Each structure stands twice: as structure tokens, then as C-alpha cells.
Amino acid sequence: MNAVLSFASARLGRLRPVLGVVLLVFVWWLATVMELADPVLLPPPQEALKALVDGLVSGPLLFDFWQTIYRTVLSFAIASAIAIPLGVILGAAEKLYRSVEFVIDFFRSTPASAVFPLFLVLFGVGDRTKIAVAAFGAVLVILFNVAYGVMNARKTRVLAAKVMGAGRWRVLIDVYFWESLPQTFIGMRNGISLSLVIVVVAEMFIGSTDGIGHRLIEAQMLFEMPTMYAAIFAAGALGYGMNWVFLTIEKTFVHWGGK
């Protein structure tokens, strides 16, 4: 009997993450059946699901999906290439970091949409603007986390490396970099999520002809509501998938976090 209960509990545990999705779809379906909203504005969930499948299989949504991924990944890669080494250097020189901390926090707190006009002037209308704005937003988030990860590195390991004769660059690479990885991954997860948000918003409003954001705003303007909801689902699935990938990498390779 205990074995049966344990098996049932394990099965329920595996299905638990799906229960929220089932509940959401049920509430959505119930709202359409009871006509709590205009059917034009809130189509049944099966219509949105059909639009999502059709768009990914034979429609333009699959191309838009890959374009958004391309812009997001490229902007994130640029941001990481700048922020990680700079964050390690600034974090290791805490006095230097404190001298520029206000500038970092100021721009980190500035909504990325507020700098759209500046980047439009600098790069014009096109992919370069979308990627540059997304990279700008992600750089500050990643840099902040990397620097604090370095500053919170265990001093005993730093002192041990110096006692054994490691030079400044060796300490930066072999101690500070690895010690900051748990916090760095937090910054990278936040950075890629922010990159996706900025890219989708930029696709909606900065002269785009493709991408999930473009598909979403075009469907909204044409009152193609199933397509609009399909684009929202695609964006949500993309964000969830990217976060899951980073969580999996972090759990697999950064196993020493907090130890």
C-alpha cells in the first residue's frame, strides 16, 4: 500500500507543474463559454492554440520566432562579452567600482525604452538599433551581478592564491572569475530575459518587418486575436525556455555555489 501511495505521489509530483496551465486554460475556456468578454477580443483557447500551431508549422510565426531568437541571443552575447570581464575587473578593484557605481545604477534603473530615441539617432532604423538597445540593457544587469559576485568572493581563497605566488591576472582568472560564477549566472539569466523583453518591444515599435513583437502588434491592429494570443504564447515560451536552459547549465556546472 505504501509503495502504491509513493508511486502515486511521485506521479502527482511530476504532473504538478502542468496543473497551473490546465487551470489557466480552463478559466479561459469558461470565460469564453460564459461570454464574460467580447468573443472578438477573447477567442476560445483552442482557436489560439490552432493559430499557434499553424503559424509555427506553415505560417510566418516560425520565421518571426527565429528572428527574435537571433536578435536576443546576439544582443545577449555582446552584453556578456563586455560585462563579464569588465565586472570581474571592477569587482576586484572595489574602490574603482564605488567611483562608477552611481553611473551603473543610474542607467540600470533607466527604462530601456527611454533610450530608444538616442539609439535611433546613433544607429538608424534596423536590426542594429534593436540589438544595441537590448545589449545596453543587459550589460548593466550582468555587470552589476558579476561585480558583486567578485566583491563577495571568499577572502581566504584570494589570500591563499596570493600566498602561493599567483599574480594579479592569475587571481582574477583563477579565483575571482570562478568565485563569482553563481552570481554571474543570476545576472546572465536576468540579462537574457531583459534582452528578450527589449527586443520584442523594439520589434513592436521600431520599424520592424518581422519578429514576434511585429507579429503581435500587427495582429492586434488587424484584430486577428487568435494570432495575437499565439504570438504572446510564443514569446512566453521563448522566455521560459531561455530561463530553463540557464537554470539547467547553472545546476550542472556551478555546483559549488554557496559552498
Secondary structure, 3 states (H helix, E strand, C coil): CHHHHHHHHHHHHHHHHHHHHHHHHHHHHHHHHCCCCCCCCCCCHHHHHHHHHHHHHCCCHHHHHHHHHHHHHHHHHHHHHHHHHHHHHHHHCHHHHHHHHHHHHHHHHCCHHHHHHHHHHHHCCCHHHHHHHHHHHHHHHHHHHHHHHHHCCCHHHHHHHHHCCCCHHHHHHHHHHHHCHHHHHHHHHHHHHHHHHHHHHHHHHCCCCCCHHHHHHHHHHCCCHHHHHHHHHHHHHHHHHHHHHHHHHHHHHCCCCCC
